Amino acid sequence: MGKVAAIQMTSGHIVEDNLAAAGKLLREAKELGADIACLPENFSFIGLKDADKLQVAEADGRGPIQEFLRDTARQLKLWILGGTTVIKGDSASRVSNASLLFDSDGKRVARYDKIHLFDVTIPGRDESYLESTHVTPGRKLVLADTPVGKLGLSVCYDMRFPELYRELVAQGAEWLAMPAAFTVPTGRAHWETLLRARAIENLCYVVAPAQSGTHTSGRETYGDTLIVDYWGQVLSRLAKGTGVITADIDLAKQAETRMRFPALDNRRLGLEETAGVSA
């Protein structure tokens, strides 16, 4: 059994301020006994406008944000999942929204680039997003061994695509991280439902650290950081504001439940296509 922490933030457009806030919350997570702490999407930067992310993008493996994650993990002896960090790509006009995992020695052990990009118009509101304008989508599933079990990585909008998590669990994921910066309308309508659904259908722990509140850009995010167990029960929640929540990850109980309620084993895949109806 291990303990995971999920951190809620209200990040702005000044990287140094965000890192200072993250550092304080990571220390709190360590004091609460966490083995691994998960930061939200865009923990280090939410620009005044979307294109601002191009100005703070770092080369892969170098830069103040990545150094902060490395050094803090090493100093605290704490595994850290760095929500997302903007990493330079092949083009000057597009970057990767990368979730970086560091072990307690400060070694980076995984990088996941967000696969599903948020290109939507919010129903009933004059509010739209086109993440793909400046972000290149990832193309690879990523799993990593951690002190609390094998982790399947994902980010925010990914949670609307259940086939991603089916494949992660098929490859051995024992818990799923979904750092996010959800809009308020979609959060109010779908956030908890989606997280609990992903947990239930995969009989798998879900950890969802979130952005919350009004940012310096004027954008408002939903918050409601959650840790959900393999049966869909909410173990811990922080609805608003900034802070840290924790919960124990009990893989033995999860494995027992998967054995007694073998929904994952009962899947029937590769069925024949439906035959057409003849006239």
C-alpha positions in Angstrom: 0.0 0.0 0.0 1.2 3.5 -0.8 -0.1 7.1 -0.5 -0.7 9.4 -3.4 -1.2 13.2 -3.2 -3.1 15.3 -5.7 -2.4 19.0 -5.8 -4.8 21.8 -6.8 -3.5 25.2 -8.0 -4.5 28.5 -9.6 -1.6 29.0 -11.9 -0.9 32.3 -13.6 1.4 33.8 -16.2 4.6 34.2 -14.1 6.5 31.0 -14.0 8.5 31.8 -10.9 5.4 32.5 -8.8 3.8 29.2 -10.0 6.9 27.2 -9.1 7.1 28.8 -5.6 3.4 27.9 -5.1 4.0 24.3 -6.3 7.0 23.9 -4.1 5.1 24.8 -1.0 2.3 22.4 -1.9 4.8 19.6 -2.7 6.4 20.1 0.7 2.9 19.8 2.3 2.3 16.6 0.3 5.6 15.2 1.7 4.6 16.2 5.2 1.3 14.3 4.8 3.2 11.1 4.0 2.8 10.9 0.2 5.0 8.6 -1.7 4.1 10.4 -5.0 2.5 13.8 -5.6 0.7 14.8 -8.7 0.5 18.4 -10.0 -2.2 19.7 -12.3 -2.1 20.4 -16.0 -0.2 23.7 -16.8 1.0 23.9 -13.2 3.9 26.1 -14.1 2.3 28.4 -16.6 -1.1 29.6 -17.9 -0.5 32.5 -20.2 -2.4 35.7 -20.8 -3.1 34.4 -24.3 -2.7 30.9 -25.7 0.4 31.7 -27.9 2.3 32.8 -24.8 3.2 29.1 -24.1 5.6 29.3 -27.0 7.7 31.8 -25.1 8.2 29.6 -22.0 8.7 26.3 -23.8 11.8 24.4 -22.7 14.1 22.1 -24.6 13.5 18.5 -23.6 15.6 17.8 -20.5 16.6 21.4 -19.8 15.1 24.6 -18.4 14.0 26.0 -15.0 10.7 24.1 -14.9 12.3 20.8 -15.4 15.1 21.7 -13.1 12.5 22.6 -10.4 10.8 19.2 -10.7 14.1 17.4 -10.6 15.6 19.3 -7.7 12.4 19.3 -5.6 11.9 15.5 -6.1 15.5 15.0 -5.0 15.4 17.4 -2.0 12.0 16.0 -0.7 12.8 12.4 -1.6 9.4 12.4 -3.2 8.2 11.1 -6.6 6.6 14.0 -8.6 4.3 13.9 -11.6 4.6 17.3 -13.1 1.1 17.8 -14.5 2.2 19.2 -17.8 5.1 21.3 -18.9 5.5 23.0 -22.3 8.3 21.3 -24.2 9.7 22.6 -27.5 8.9 20.6 -30.7 10.2 20.4 -34.2 8.5 23.7 -35.1 8.8 27.1 -33.6 5.0 27.5 -33.7 4.0 24.3 -31.9 5.1 22.6 -28.7 4.2 19.5 -26.7 2.0 19.5 -23.6 4.1 16.9 -21.7 3.5 15.2 -18.4 6.8 14.5 -16.8 7.4 11.9 -14.0 10.5 12.2 -11.7 11.5 9.7 -9.1 12.7 10.5 -5.5 16.3 10.7 -6.7 15.4 13.4 -9.2 15.6 11.2 -12.2 13.1 11.6 -15.0 11.5 8.2 -15.6 8.6 9.0 -18.0 7.3 11.6 -20.4 3.8 11.5 -21.8 2.7 13.9 -24.5 -1.0 14.7 -24.4 -2.7 12.8 -27.2 -6.2 14.3 -27.4 -6.1 18.1 -27.8 -9.0 20.4 -26.7 -10.4 21.8 -29.9 -14.0 22.6 -29.0 -16.6 25.3 -28.7 -18.4 25.2 -25.3 -22.1 24.6 -25.9 -24.3 27.6 -25.0 -21.4 29.9 -24.4 -19.2 32.3 -26.4 -16.1 30.2 -25.4 -13.9 28.2 -27.7 -10.5 26.5 -27.6 -8.2 25.3 -30.3 -5.3 23.7 -28.5 -3.9 22.2 -31.7 -3.0 25.7 -33.0 0.1 25.6 -30.8 0.4 22.0 -29.6 1.4 18.8 -31.4 -0.5 15.8 -30.2 1.3 12.9 -28.7 1.3 9.5 -30.3 2.3 7.0 -27.6 0.8 5.4 -24.6 3.0 5.7 -21.5 3.1 3.5 -18.4 5.6 3.8 -15.5 6.4 1.8 -12.4 6.0 3.9 -9.3 6.1 3.3 -5.5 2.3 2.9 -5.5 1.9 0.7 -8.6 2.1 0.8 -12.3 0.9 4.2 -13.5 -1.0 4.9 -16.8 -0.4 8.6 -17.8 -3.0 10.9 -19.4 -4.0 14.5 -19.4 -7.3 16.3 -19.1 -9.3 16.0 -22.4 -7.9 12.4 -22.7 -10.5 11.4 -20.1 -13.3 11.6 -22.7 -11.7 8.7 -24.7 -12.3 5.5 -22.7 -10.4 3.4 -25.3 -7.2 5.0 -24.1 -7.6 3.7 -20.6 -8.7 0.3 -21.7 -5.4 -0.1 -23.5 -3.4 1.3 -20.5 -5.1 -1.2 -18.2 -4.6 -4.0 -20.7 -0.9 -3.2 -20.6 -0.9 -3.4 -16.8 -1.9 0.0 -15.4 -2.9 -0.2 -11.7 -3.7 3.5 -11.3 -4.4 6.4 -13.7 -3.4 10.0 -13.5 -5.5 12.7 -15.2 -4.0 16.1 -14.4 -6.4 18.7 -15.8 -7.5 22.4 -16.3 -11.2 21.8 -17.0 -13.5 24.6 -18.0 -16.3 25.5 -15.5 -19.3 24.5 -17.8 -17.8 21.2 -18.8 -16.6 20.5 -15.3 -20.0 21.2 -13.8 -21.6 18.9 -16.3 -19.1 16.0 -16.7 -16.0 16.1 -14.5 -16.9 13.8 -11.7 -19.0 11.5 -13.9 -16.1 11.0 -16.3 -13.6 10.3 -13.6 -15.8 7.8 -11.8 -16.7 6.1 -15.1 -13.0 5.6 -16.0 -12.4 4.2 -12.5 -15.4 1.9 -12.6 -15.1 0.5 -16.1 -11.4 -0.3 -15.5 -11.6 -1.3 -11.8 -8.7 1.1 -11.3 -7.7 4.0 -9.1 -8.0 7.5 -10.7 -6.0 10.5 -9.5 -7.1 13.9 -10.9 -5.3 17.0 -9.8 -6.9 20.2 -11.2 -6.6 23.9 -11.8 -9.2 25.9 -9.9 -10.5 29.5 -9.9 -9.8 32.6 -11.9 -6.4 32.9 -13.5 -4.5 36.1 -14.4 -5.6 35.6 -18.0 -9.3 35.9 -16.9 -9.9 32.2 -17.6 -11.8 30.3 -15.0 -11.2 26.6 -14.3 -13.4 24.2 -12.4 -11.2 22.6 -9.8 -12.7 19.7 -7.8 -9.5 17.7 -7.5 -10.5 14.1 -6.8 -9.0 10.7 -5.9 -11.3 7.9 -6.9 -11.0 4.2 -6.1 -11.5 1.1 -8.3 -15.2 0.9 -7.3 -15.9 4.5 -8.2 -16.0 5.8 -4.7 -14.5 9.3 -4.1 -11.8 8.8 -1.5 -10.7 12.5 -1.2 -11.8 15.8 -2.7 -10.8 19.5 -2.8 -13.7 21.4 -4.4 -12.2 24.9 -4.6 -9.1 26.8 -3.8 -5.6 25.5 -3.6 -4.3 22.7 -1.5 -3.4 19.0 -1.2 -5.5 15.9 -0.8 -4.2 12.4 -0.2 -5.4 8.8 -0.3 -4.0 5.3 0.1 -3.6 3.1 -2.9 -4.4 -0.5 -1.9 -3.4 -2.7 -4.8 -4.2 -5.9 -2.9 -7.9 -4.9 -2.5 -8.0 -3.7 -6.1 -6.6 -7.1 -7.3 -9.1 -9.0 -5.1 -12.0 -6.9 -6.5 -10.8 -7.6 -10.1 -10.8 -11.3 -9.3 -14.2 -11.4 -7.6 -15.8 -9.1 -10.2 -14.0 -10.1 -13.4 -15.5 -7.5 -15.7 -12.1 -6.9 -17.4 -11.8 -10.7 -18.1 -15.3 -10.8 -19.4 -14.7 -8.4 -22.3 -15.5 -9.8 -25.7 -13.3 -8.2 -28.3 -12.8 -9.0 -32.0 -16.4 -9.7 -32.7 -17.5 -10.2 -36.3 -19.0 -7.2 -38.1 -22.8 -7.1 -38.4 -23.9 -8.6 -41.6 -25.9 -6.4 -43.9 -29.6 -7.0 -44.3 -30.4 -8.3 -47.8 -33.3 -6.8 -49.7 
